């Protein structure tokens, strides 16, 4: 037999939102209240406090695709039958959150695990736009988020990298939103900001090597580059890179389509606010 990491059982759980949320709930991890929608009969047992909510396809959704916000039971039925075309779905309660964050964690074949510091994520049109590390999160919450991610990693028996996406609610609770058993977009800043990046950790873990250090060398901010930037031709890379603290990463995708992630910029600085300003200024210069 050939070992596969992460195991098929990990993918089976995390590739379906219903299985994923059920796993989290059954293991006692904090998550948003939810309800399965598989047929018309499931509307009859719908908890009333889930409306308004977010209706999502159980499988194959990303960057806001396969999702609809619903305000009434009538909107829910219509969204499920028309927009989602009657696919297996999950209805999640709307979360009043202060910020979104993610923790990238890694676990080796020997069971050793570690977590990077929480990353603050800012989305635009349901697509990750900006990531900040360290996130603007109080130390106790940051510690709790890292502990939670490591516990999920171990409960799932992941070998490799796992990203745990979370909400920090306005009343100070941490809720798990989604799991990604792989290097994650929000963790790309580890390439330039940490001793060992998430991709190195993935290779170390699956090859049975000791994990590298997750220590951060400098505060960092990452800005995604979407295909929209190419609407007027090739972006001005030299202008963005005029700041020597800025790093450019392009993904080699042939076609630049609106909303498609084509690459990212990362800036490091003495403070997270300075890194954020530097990366946003560099991205602005791409299209000037």
Phi, psi and omega per residue, in radians:
X1 nan 2.703 3.128
X2 -1.975 2.147 3.114
X3 -1.203 2.472 3.113
X4 -2.167 2.280 -3.141
X5 -2.266 2.285 -0.114
X6 -1.199 2.783 -3.055
X7 -1.170 2.763 3.108
X8 -1.009 -0.536 3.125
X9 -1.135 -0.594 3.101
X10 -1.155 -0.804 3.132
X11 -1.143 -0.673 3.130
X12 -1.014 -0.718 -3.132
X13 -1.254 -0.784 -2.947
X14 -1.544 -0.232 3.140
X15 -1.475 -0.005 -3.137
X16 -2.344 2.112 -3.036
X17 -1.076 -0.624 3.135
X18 -1.181 -0.799 3.111
X19 -1.107 -0.688 -3.125
X20 -1.121 -0.883 -3.127
X21 -1.138 -0.640 3.101
X22 -1.134 -0.740 3.068
X23 -1.011 -0.843 -3.108
X24 -1.073 -0.778 -3.120
X25 -1.147 -0.768 -3.113
X26 -1.150 -0.487 3.121
X27 -1.525 -0.026 3.094
X28 1.486 0.238 3.107
X29 -1.454 2.517 -3.085
X30 -1.274 2.223 3.126
X31 -2.520 2.957 3.120
X32 -1.232 2.514 3.024
X33 -1.030 2.498 -3.076
X34 -2.604 2.918 -3.137
X35 -2.568 2.377 3.128
X36 -1.392 2.402 3.049
X37 -2.137 1.805 3.128
X38 -2.036 -0.379 -3.112
X39 -2.726 3.009 3.119
X40 -1.006 -0.558 -3.101
X41 -1.097 -0.452 -3.102
X42 -1.230 -0.294 3.090
X43 -1.239 -0.462 -3.089
X44 -1.242 -0.454 -3.122
X45 -1.813 0.336 -3.065
X46 -1.252 2.134 3.056
X47 -1.116 2.289 -3.052
X48 -1.124 -0.424 -3.087
X49 -1.373 0.029 3.082
X50 -1.557 -0.047 3.064
X51 -1.966 2.193 0.030
X52 -1.245 2.705 -3.115
X53 -2.764 -3.049 3.118
X54 -2.028 2.112 3.081
X55 -1.656 2.208 -3.090
X56 -2.266 2.552 2.962
X57 -1.101 2.551 3.140
X58 -1.215 -0.511 -3.074
X59 -2.281 2.686 2.932
X60 1.214 0.316 3.088
X61 -1.690 2.501 3.049
X62 -2.808 2.739 3.112
X63 0.860 0.684 3.086
X64 1.437 -0.042 3.117
X65 -1.330 2.535 -3.135
X66 1.247 0.524 -3.128
X67 -2.314 2.650 3.073
X68 -2.622 2.358 3.037
X69 -1.477 2.317 -3.106
X70 -2.190 2.380 -3.064
X71 -1.865 -0.356 -3.089
X72 -2.428 2.804 3.062
X73 -1.008 -0.589 3.126
X74 -1.165 -0.755 3.080
X75 -1.085 -0.655 3.126
X76 -1.062 -0.859 -3.135
X77 -1.062 -0.759 -3.126
X78 -1.147 -0.755 -3.139
X79 -1.121 -0.707 -3.130
X80 -1.161 -0.755 -3.070
X81 -1.379 -0.559 -3.053
X82 -1.772 -1.023 -3.071
X83 -1.249 -0.692 -3.136
X84 -1.694 -0.074 3.051
X85 0.955 0.678 3.050
X86 1.232 0.306 3.119
X87 -1.264 2.769 3.008
X88 -0.973 2.303 -3.003
X89 -2.491 2.942 3.082
X90 -2.289 2.326 3.047
X91 -1.798 2.154 -3.127
X92 -2.016 2.484 3.105
X93 -1.139 2.470 3.045
X94 -1.118 2.376 -3.103
X95 -1.881 2.232 3.050
X96 -1.506 1.642 -3.015
X97 -1.966 2.655 3.101
X98 -1.438 -0.712 3.099
X99 -2.794 2.854 3.039
X100 -1.837 2.475 3.132
X101 -2.526 2.880 3.089
X102 -2.449 2.632 3.039
X103 -2.170 2.137 3.032
X104 -1.603 2.216 3.141
X105 -2.273 2.733 -3.124
X106 -2.346 2.605 3.131
X107 -2.469 2.304 -3.125
X108 -1.547 3.026 3.130
X109 -1.152 -0.355 3.125
X110 -1.543 0.059 -3.141
X111 1.556 -0.106 3.070
X112 -1.134 2.386 3.137
X113 -2.406 2.740 3.086
X114 -2.705 2.838 3.139
X115 -2.323 2.473 2.962
X116 -1.332 2.816 3.080
X117 -1.120 2.612 -3.124
X118 -0.987 2.474 -3.128
X119 -1.915 2.221 3.071
X120 -1.459 2.278 -3.075
X121 -2.071 2.349 3.121
X122 -2.100 2.170 -3.074
X123 -1.836 2.692 3.018
X124 -2.360 2.131 -3.095
X125 0.950 0.759 3.083
X126 1.204 0.114 3.140
X127 -1.988 2.368 3.139
X128 -1.013 2.220 -3.092
X129 -1.917 -0.795 -3.025
X130 -2.482 2.376 3.073
X131 -2.180 2.396 -3.094
X132 -2.186 2.296 3.101
X133 -2.494 2.130 0.089
X134 -1.259 2.538 3.090
X135 -1.174 2.777 -3.135
X136 -1.435 1.247 -2.984
X137 -2.290 2.423 -3.134
X138 -1.158 2.634 -3.027
X139 -0.971 -0.708 -3.120
X140 -1.106 -0.722 3.125
X141 -1.188 -0.721 3.115
X142 -1.050 -0.743 3.121
X143 -1.132 -0.759 3.137
X144 -1.111 -0.676 -3.136
X145 -1.140 -0.739 3.119
X146 -1.141 -0.718 3.112
X147 -1.111 -0.729 3.133
X148 -1.099 -0.796 -3.131
X149 -1.083 -0.731 3.138
X150 -1.132 -0.682 3.118
X151 -1.128 -0.697 3.104
X152 -1.159 -0.751 3.105
X153 -0.958 -0.801 -3.101
X154 -1.287 -0.672 3.122
X155 -1.124 -0.630 3.101
X156 -1.337 -0.252 -3.092
X157 1.076 0.786 3.130
X158 -1.343 2.370 2.867
X159 -1.972 1.984 -3.044
X160 2.260 -2.669 -3.076
X161 -1.817 2.419 3.053
X162 -2.285 2.304 3.012
X163 -1.849 2.236 3.100
X164 -1.901 1.984 3.104
X165 -1.546 2.350 -3.026
X166 -2.384 2.779 2.931
X167 -1.900 2.448 2.879
X168 -1.808 1.947 -3.046
X169 -1.300 2.867 -3.123
X170 -1.150 -0.355 3.082
X171 -1.719 0.283 2.957
X172 1.543 0.161 3.115
X173 -1.578 2.632 3.020
X174 -1.779 2.205 3.087
X175 -2.116 2.357 3.106
X176 -1.400 2.269 3.128
X177 -1.700 -1.061 -3.095
X178 -2.540 2.794 3.073
X179 -2.061 2.486 3.071
X180 -2.326 1.862 -3.082
X181 -1.449 1.137 -3.049
X182 -3.021 2.899 2.917
X183 -0.967 2.440 -2.948
X184 -2.120 2.641 -3.127
X185 -0.897 -0.754 -3.104
X186 -1.155 -0.375 -3.134
X187 -1.592 0.054 -3.125
X188 -1.091 -0.456 -3.140
X189 -1.145 -0.292 3.106
X190 -1.125 -0.351 3.106
X191 -1.012 -0.735 -3.043
X192 -1.825 -0.238 -2.977
X193 -1.967 -0.165 -3.033
X194 -2.201 2.784 -3.140
X195 -1.055 -0.824 3.067
X196 -2.187 2.213 -3.086
X197 -1.439 2.994 -3.100
X198 -1.121 -0.522 3.133
X199 -1.253 -0.696 3.065
X200 -1.088 -0.724 3.134
X201 -1.097 -0.660 3.122
X202 -1.067 -0.800 -3.129
X203 -1.143 -0.800 3.130
X204 -1.012 -0.789 -3.058
X205 -1.129 -0.888 -3.045
X206 -1.258 -0.377 3.114
X207 -1.572 0.027 3.123
X208 1.313 0.394 3.122
X209 -1.652 2.749 3.063
X210 -1.049 2.513 3.106
X211 -1.195 2.645 3.088
X212 -1.473 3.106 3.128
X213 -1.308 2.396 3.062
X214 -1.733 0.257 3.140
X215 -1.134 2.487 3.138
X216 -1.644 2.330 -3.103
X217 -1.489 -0.557 -3.123
X218 -2.823 2.639 3.023
X219 -0.969 2.494 -3.041
X220 -2.485 2.590 3.050
X221 -2.288 2.384 3.135
X222 -2.092 2.352 3.088
X223 -2.085 2.189 3.114
X224 -1.251 2.607 3.071
X225 -1.974 1.963 -3.137
X226 -1.685 2.824 -3.082
X227 -1.030 -0.358 3.115
X228 -1.006 -0.500 -3.115
X229 -1.116 -0.357 -3.118
X230 -1.575 0.094 -3.029
X231 -1.085 -0.473 3.140
X232 -1.946 0.352 -3.140
X233 1.941 -2.993 -3.098
X234 -1.104 2.242 3.100
X235 -1.053 2.763 -3.102
X236 -1.516 1.493 -3.075
X237 -1.102 -0.654 -3.128
X238 -1.092 -0.657 3.141
X239 -1.140 -0.744 3.126
X240 -1.134 -0.701 -3.057
X241 -1.508 0.126 3.045
X242 -1.095 -0.439 3.029
X243 -1.497 1.993 -3.049
X244 -1.176 -0.197 3.113
X245 -1.481 -0.110 -3.057
X246 -1.662 2.359 3.089
X247 -1.990 2.453 3.123
X248 -1.933 2.302 3.068
X249 -2.258 2.030 3.059
X250 -1.884 2.541 -2.983
X251 -1.682 0.033 3.077
X252 1.305 0.353 3.115
X253 -1.362 2.365 -3.031
X254 -1.261 -0.763 -3.021
X255 -1.877 2.222 3.105
X256 -1.614 1.806 -3.130
X257 -1.889 2.556 3.112
X258 -0.956 2.330 3.126
X259 1.443 -0.119 -3.124
X260 -1.532 2.302 3.135
X261 -1.304 1.999 -3.077
X262 -1.797 -0.326 -3.113
X263 2.971 -2.940 3.087
X264 -2.696 2.802 2.995
X265 -1.960 2.503 3.030
X266 -2.248 2.379 3.048
X267 -2.162 2.417 3.015
X268 -1.987 2.625 -3.095
X269 -2.775 -3.134 -3.121
X270 -1.259 -0.472 3.119
X271 -2.330 2.791 -3.131
X272 -1.202 -0.580 3.113
X273 -1.152 -0.680 3.118
X274 -1.186 -0.679 3.110
X275 -1.139 -0.723 3.118
X276 -1.070 -0.818 -3.136
X277 -1.107 -0.697 -3.104
X278 -1.132 -0.754 -3.080
X279 -1.282 -0.612 3.110
X280 -1.210 -0.690 3.097
X281 -1.117 -0.717 3.129
X282 -1.104 -0.718 3.132
X283 -1.179 -0.658 3.105
X284 -1.067 -0.653 -3.095
X285 -1.213 -0.301 -3.121
X286 -1.086 -0.571 -3.033
X287 -1.960 0.249 3.113
X288 -1.672 nan nan
